[in-house]
Amino acid sequence: MVSENPHLGDQQEPMQEDSDTRPLSITSRRGPRSLPPIPSASRTGFAEFSMRERMREKLQAARSKAESTLLQEIPTPRPRRLQSPNKRELETEFGTEVRKAGEEVQRTQQDDFQSYSRVKFRDSVQKIKPKLPVPPGFPSAEEAYNFFTFNFDPEPEESQEKPKAKTRAGTNQEEEEGEEEEPPAQGERRTDEEELLSAKDEEDFLLGLDHAAEDFIAVRPAEYESVHVRLQMERELLFVPSRVTVPTYKKLPENVQPRFLEDEGLYIGARPEVPRTCQNTMENRLLTQEPGRKWFGDDGRILALPNPTKAFPSRPPVLTQAQDIKAELETLYKKAVKYVHRSQHMIGSGDPPGNFQLDIDISGLIFTHHPCFSREHVLAAKLAQLYDQYLARQQRNKAKFLTDKLQALRNAVQTGMNPAKPHKSLDTTQKAINEYKSEIRQTRKLRDTEQEKDRTLLKTIIKVWKEMKSLREFQRFTNTPLKLVLRKEKVDREADEAAYEAEIQAEISELLEEHREEYEQKMEAYRAAYQQWKAWKKAQRAKKKKKKQEHPVEEHPDEGLEEPYPGEEPVKPVPPEPTDQALVEQQVRERAARSRRRPGEPTLVPELSLAGSITPNEQCPRVEVLRREDVKRRSIYIKVIFNDKEVSRTDSRPLGADFRVHFGQIFNLQIFNWPESLTLQVYETVGHTGTTLLAEVFLPIPETTVVTGRAPIEEVEFSSNQHVTLDHEGVGSGVPFSFEADGSNQLILMTSGKVSNSVAWAIGENGIPLIPPLSQQNIGFRSALKRADAISSIGTSGLTDLKKLAKWAAESKLDPNDPNNAPLMQLISVATSGESYVPDFFRLEQLQQEFNFVSDEELNRSKRFRLLCLRSQEVPEFRNYKQIPAYDREILEKVFQDYEKRLRDRNIIETKDHIDTHRAIVAKYLQQVRESVINRFLIAKHHFLLSDLVVEEEVPNISILGLSLFKLAEQKRPLRPRRKGRKKVTAQNLSDGDIKVLVNIIRAYDIPVRKPTASKFQQPSRSSRTFSEKRAASPTTHSPTHSVDYPLGQVLVRPFVEVSFQRTICHTTTAEGPNPSWNEELELPFRAPNGDYSTTSLQSVKDDVFINIFDEVLYDVLEDDRERGSGIHTRIERHWLGSVKIPFSTIYFQAKIDGTFKIDIPPVLLGYSKERSLIIERGFDSVRSLSEGSYITLFITIEPQLVPGESVREKFDSQEDEKLLQATEKFQTECALKFPHRQCLTTVTDISGKTVFVTRYLKPLNPPQELLDACPNSPQATAELVARYVSLIPFLPDTVSFASICDLWSTSDQFLDLLAGDEEEHAVLLCNYFLSLGKKAWLMMGSAIPEGPTAYVLTREQSHYLIWNPCTGHFYGQFDTFCPLKSVGCLIGPDNIWFNIQRYDSPLRINFDVTKPKLWKSFFSRSLPYPGLSSVQPEELIYQRTDKAAAAELQDRIEKILKEKIMDWRPRHLTRWNRYCTSALRHFLPVLERSRGEDVEDDHRAELLKQLGDYRFSGFPLHMPYSELKPLIEAVYSTGVHNIDVPNVEFALAVYIHPYPKNVLSVWIYVASLIRNR
Amino acid sequence: MAEVHVIGQIMGATGFSESSLFCKWGVHTGAAWKLLSGVREGQTQVDTPQVGDMAYWSHPIDLHFATKGLQGWPRLHLQVWSQDSFGRCQLAGYGFCHVPSSPGTHQLDCPTWRPLGSWREQLARAFVGGGPQLLHGDAIYSGADRYRLHTAAGGIVRLELGLLLRHFDRYGVE
C-alpha cells in the first residue's frame, strides 16, 4: 500500500504516534476533525476497543440502574441487559471500575458510544465490500484513515476479531443478531443513530428473554477471519519494500555523479553475490526506512565488503580429513578386546605397550684373515686394508686442511704485525700474535706428521703391491683378482717448485724467529742469573772481608750460618748459543724431503681394482687346488645372541673364494626389556663335521634415536685366537709363516674379519619407535666414548641448558673452525658472553610463583601434610595412624623421630648387620627381587573373582540339614571333649591386644636329668655320659646319685616350660621328673608390627615362638647353720635345657599346631645327662626310649582364628610347552579329585615369576669338594655332612620375604647366592647333591609338623628308605615314629612326578616303591612320555672358598655385640666376664664343629673342671646357621642366661664361626654362667 | 597450605546408547597441588541397568589435597566404556569437568563425547565393536583445534562431589 501511495509517508507517522498513545485522544480528536464517527472508531486498536466496551458496559450499567430505578415494577428488561455485561466481563477487568464511574456518564453519550460498537460489525463487512469496487490507486478517505489507525497495532486486533467471529458463528441467537444487524447496517449507513439504537434495543430485549440460563456460560463461535481479510490486514500492517530498481540519483546526494572506483584503477574486491532483486529490495527498504544515504557508496550501490565466503565448503568432507589432522587429535581405531588386567588405570598412567622390537640386519661377513688364506690372500688383504686406509685419508685430506689452516694463520699474523687499526692497544695485538704463533707451530707439526704419514702409506701400498707381484710370479698362479694401478698426475714443475721453496722459506723464517725468541729468552734468563751470581759473588766477597776484619774469632758460627745454603751457591751461568741459520735450513729441508713430495715429481694416485683374473684350478699346483677345495667345503653362519641367549641364527652360507659371505638377513627381535648385550657369534662349518665358534662380535646397542631405515650399515671387526694349521697352501691361523724362502721375518696372523650389520629399533604401525622406556636403561652403561657427540653426552635435555652445553664444549675442545660446529659455537658464544640472560632453571608455569600462597619449603615443612602423606604411602610407622591432628602445632616432632632414624640408619644397618659384604649384596638383591615380585602380586591382586567381592551364604540343602539334625541326636560325651571349629576373623578390624597366641603345653618326654655336680673331689672321668644323641641307644652305666649339692633336690629334674613370644614371657608351673606333664594353657598377647593387622602385614611377621624348657634348681643360701632350724633361705636358679622354636608365620598359616616336637637340646649340656635307665626301668613307653632326644607335646593356636591370606591366583607366563601345561593341569585336577588334601605339585614359579615344570629343578649337582674329601670312604657320613651343609644355609620362608603367599623356587645356584630360602630350596639342593652322590633320591612333598606343607628328601639306601629334613639336616628311617613328616603327597624325581594314590599318606604306612602304578600315579607315562626336559639348574655349582679372615672378623664382632647385649639385658647388675672360662670355651667350640656336636662330652667337661674347678658352671653351646645378627641375639636371649642375678655370677661367652664354601657359615655360641663355689 | 577435600562419588551415567557401562576416572591437578591421601584415579565396576537407562556405579572419590596456589584446580577426566556381551570393552565417551570450587555438595553432570572416525570406522564400530580412541588423551582438555575432530555425543556422567576447603581465607581467597 505504501508503494501505491508513497507520498503519504509523511502524514503517516504522526498518526502512528497518536494511535499508540491514548485511545481517548482519538475520540477527542474525532470531534474536531468532524469525520464520520461511525466507521472510524470501530477499527481502532484493542485499547480503544476495550475502552469502548467499558463505556458500553458503563452505559448499560447506568441504564439498567436507571431502568431499575425508573421502572422498578417492570423486571423484564434486566435479564436482557445482564447477558451482554457477563459476556464482556470475560474480556476486560476494567468493567467493575468503570461501572462505578459509569453512573456519571450521560445518556446521550451512552447512545453515542453504543452506536460505535454497533458499527463495528457493520464496519467489518463494509471494509471488505468497498475494497472490491474501489481501485487500488484511489483509497477512500475511510480506508486511508483505517490504514493509519491500524497500521502498527496488529496483534490485539486479531485477538479481538476472533471472539467477534465466534460470536457470529457460534450460536443462532448471535447469528440472528448479526444477520439482523447487517442488513440494517447497510441500509442505515447514513441514517440516524437514534433509530439504530432503538432497533437494537428491541432485539436485545427479545433475545435476552430466551437466554437467562446461559448467563454464566458463554458459548462462542470459533473465531475465524477470512483469508482476504487477513491479507488485507497484513498488507496494512506490513511494509513490503518494492523490488523495482532504485534509480541511482535517489541513492546519491544531490547533484553528484556516480563514481566508479574500479574504473579509476583502484582495486575493489569481489562483492558478495546477491540476487538483483534482493539488492533492490534492500535499497528500497533503506531509502524508505532511513532517509540518510550512509548505506550507499559513491557508485550508488550498497556498501559491501569483499566477498568473505569461500568457494568451497569450509568443513571438509570426512573422507579427506585424514591427512592434516593434528597429532594430539589423532584417533586410533581400537578393536574391542577383552580387558587386559594390567593396564587398568589407563588415565594418566600410560602403560608402555610392552613389546619392543630390535631389528638386526646382518648383511655380510668379510674375512681379513682366514686359515685358508694363501700367502697371496694375506698380501691382498693387507693391500686392501692399506688401500682402504688410503681412501679414508684421502677423503679426510687432513694434510690439505692443515696446510690451509697454516696459511690462514700466517696471514693473520701478517695482518697482526702491520696493524691497520692503530687504536687497538698494542698489548692485545701482541698477545694475539703470540697465540697465533704458537698455534702455527702446532699446526705445522701436525701437518708435517700427516704429510709424512700420507707418504709412508703410499710407499707401503706400493711396496705391498710389489711383493704381491713377485709372489704371483714366484708361485706362478694368481689367487686374487686384485690389481693396483698407479696413476701419475703431471704437475706444473715451475709453480710447484716455487711453492715448495716458498713453503720452506716461510718455515725457515718462522723457525728462525722461534729460535731467536728462544734465544732471547734464554739470554734474558742468563742475564738475570748472571746478575744474581755477580751479586752473590760480591756479597760473598764482602762477607769474607767482613769476617776477616770484624769477627775473626767467630768464624765458626758464621760458617755454620752459611753452611745451610751451600746449594744456593749459584753456578756461573753459561751464555746460550745463538742459533745457526744454516743448520735450521738444513733441518727443514731434510724434513721436507722426507715427508713431502719433491717439487716437480708427479703425484701418484693408486687405484685398486678387481680386474685381475684368477688362475683356474687346472693350472694350479696341487696344494693350491687342495686349498681351494677346502675353502669350498667351508660354510659360515652367524648366531644372534641376545642377553646371553641365542635368539636366532642365519642360514649357513658357503665361504666364497674371495672370503666374503653374504647373508642379507634381517632379524626382528621382540623384546621386553632394555637389552643388556647383543652378540653375534660367527660359526664355521667344515664339510659335514662339527662346527667351530670362530669369534664373537659384540654389537653396541643402538641409541634410541636410531630407528630402522636410518641406521647405517656398520662394520664391526672381530678376531679369534684360534690356532689352525693346514696341510695345504692355506697359511693357517695363529701359526707363524713367512713370505721369505728362508723362513725369516715370520708373521703370525689370527683369523679376523668384519661383519657388516646394522642394528636399529623398529618402528611400530603408528610410527612410534618400539623402544623400551629409557628408565630401563642402565645408567652406568653410558660410555666415555660418547663424549664426542653433544646429545649423547649430555642428553637431549642438556641442549636446552646452555650452561651445560658451554661446559661440555669447553671440555671437549671443539674446533671452532669446523663448519659442523658452527651453530653450536654461535649458541655457546651467546650463552657465554652473557648477552642473553640464561636462567638457572626452567619453569613450566612462569606465573605460578607469583600466585603461590606459600613457598614449596613451607609446604614441605608442614608436619600435618607430611604425616598425612606418610600415612597414605603406608609407611609402616604411620600406616595405622588413626587421627591426624588438624593443626601443625599439635603434632609433636618426635612422631617422626623413629622414622627418620630408620631412614638414616638404613645404610648403616646394612653394613653392620651384614658384616661381610657378600651378604650385604645378597640382602640388597633380595630386596630388589622382593620389590619386583611384590609389584607383580599387587597387579595380580586386582584380579578378583566374584567370590572375593560378593559373599553369599550358602543356602543349606537337605543333606546339611539332615546332618545337623543328626548331630543333635548324637550322644553327648562330656568327658571326651572335642575341639570345635571357631569362627574365622578377618584381620582388618583388629587392634592391639585382640589377638592372642594360645600355647597349650601338655607333656614332655625324656628331659635330661641333673647329674651330680662334678666337683673336683669327684673323678671327672667317672661321671656319666653327657647327653648325646647318637649314643643314646647305648646302655648307660650310670645310676643317679643324689649329691649333697642338691639339698632340696628330691628329684632328678624339675622342669618347667617358658614360652616367650615378642619378648613376652609366660611359664608353666614346675613339674617333676624327666617325663613331666603340665597340661597348661599359656596365653601370649600378639602385637602386629606397627599395629597393622592386615593380612599382608601378618604374613610378614618374622617373630618366633620360643618354647624353652628350664630346670628349676633350688639352692640353699643359708650362710649360717644356726639358722637352719628356723628359716629357709633358698635361691631359685634355672638352667636352660632346650628349646623349640616355631615361627609365627607357621602358626598363622596352619591355624593350629598340634603334635609332639623334638626339643632342640644343645649338644653339650653341662651338668645334665639323659637318664635313660630310669625310663627303661619303668617301662614307660618303650618305643619312645628307642628314639633319641627329648620331646614335647604342644598345641598352639591363635585366638581368634585368623584367616590366612589367600594365595594368588595368577597365571604366570611360562616358557613351557603348551601341551605340557595342559597335562599338568589335568594331572592336578585328577589328583585333587581323588585326594583333595594331598599336595600335588607339577609346576612352580621361578624367581623371575615364570611357571616352570618342577622336574627341571632336579639334576645331579656337585656338592663342595671339601665335603666330599672329608670322609672319602663313608658314603653315609658324606651324605650326613652334605645334609648338614645344606641345613646351614639360613632358612627364610617365602611368605616372609614375599609378603603374599606364593612359592618362588630359586635354582640351586640362586639359592646358594642368596643364601636364604625355604624348605623347597633346601630340599632341591639336598636332593641334587644326593643325586650327584649316586643315591636314588626324590623330592618328597608332604606336610610335616610344625612346618605344614613342606618338602623333604627321600633316599633309598640298600634296603630301606631314609627321610631327610633338609632344613635341619636330620634324617629319619621310614618307620621312625618321631619323624616330623606326617603325610606324603607326591614324589618328584628328575624325570617324573609320582602322586601318592595309596589309602594312607603317613610315611609309616605307605610303600615307597614308585614303580607300582597302583600305588603311585606317575605324571609321565606311556601315553605321555617324558619329553626330556632340560634342567633350569646350572651345569655345575662353583664354590668359592669363604674368606677365613672375614669369618674371624665376623666372629669377633658377633662376640662383642653379644656381650654388649647381655650387659644391656642386665641393667641392674654388674656383668662380669670370666676370661679364663671364655678362652677355654673358645678352644672347645671348634672341636664341637668338627664332630658336628657329637661325642664331645667328657674331655671337654674334664678340661673345664680342671680349669674351673671351684666354679659351679652352667652353660651350653648354641648352634645356628648365620644369616643375620638378630636371630643370634634372639636365641641367646631366649636361653635366659642373663637372668641369673646371683651377686657373684660371672659369665663366659665364646663365638666360633666355621666357614664352609660359598659363604655358608656355621655359628657356634657358647654361653655359660659361673658361680664360684664357696 | 590450603587444603581441599574432595569427597563424593561418581553416581552413574545416563543417556548412553550402550548398556553395560563402566568408567575410568582420574583427577588431574596443577603443579601447585599435592595429593596428601586418596587415590587419583580409578575405575568403576560394570553396571548393566535393569530398570531405566541410568547405570549406577556409586564409585567413591575421596581425595585430600594440599595446595599452594589456585592454579591447576583439580579437574576430573572421565572415560566411559561399555562392555559388550562378549566381555569386550569399547569406548563410549570422554568427559571432563572441573571440580567445583565452592565448598558444599555439588551435583555435577559431565557430558561426554567420543570420536566418530571415518565412515569405515563407524561401520566397523557398529558391526564388530571397538572404535576410534584418542591417541593422546590430552585432547580431552587441551585447546587444540578440536574442530578437526568429528565426535558424537555420549551420555552424561553424574557426579556428586562434596568439597571441604580449609585455610583458603588465610590467603585471601574467599
Interface residues (C-beta under 8 A of the other chain):
Chain A: V318 L319 Q321 A322 D324 I325 K326 A327 E328 L329 E330 T331 L332 Y333 K334 K335 A336 V337 K338 Y339 Q344 H345 M346 I347 G348 S349 G350 N766 L844 E845 L847 Q848 F851 N852 F853 V854 S855 D856 E858 L859 S862 F865 L868 C869 R871 S872
Chain B: M1 A2 K24 W25 G26 H28 G30 A31 A32 K34 L35 L36 S37 G38 R40 E41 G42 Q43 H64 A66 T67 K68 G69 L70 Q71 G72 H77 Q79 Q83 D84 F86 G87 R88 C89 Q90 L91 P115 G117 S118 W119 E121 A124 V128 G129 G130 G131 P132 Q133 L134 L135 H136 G137 D138 A139 S142 A144 D145 R146 R148 L149 H150 R170 Y171
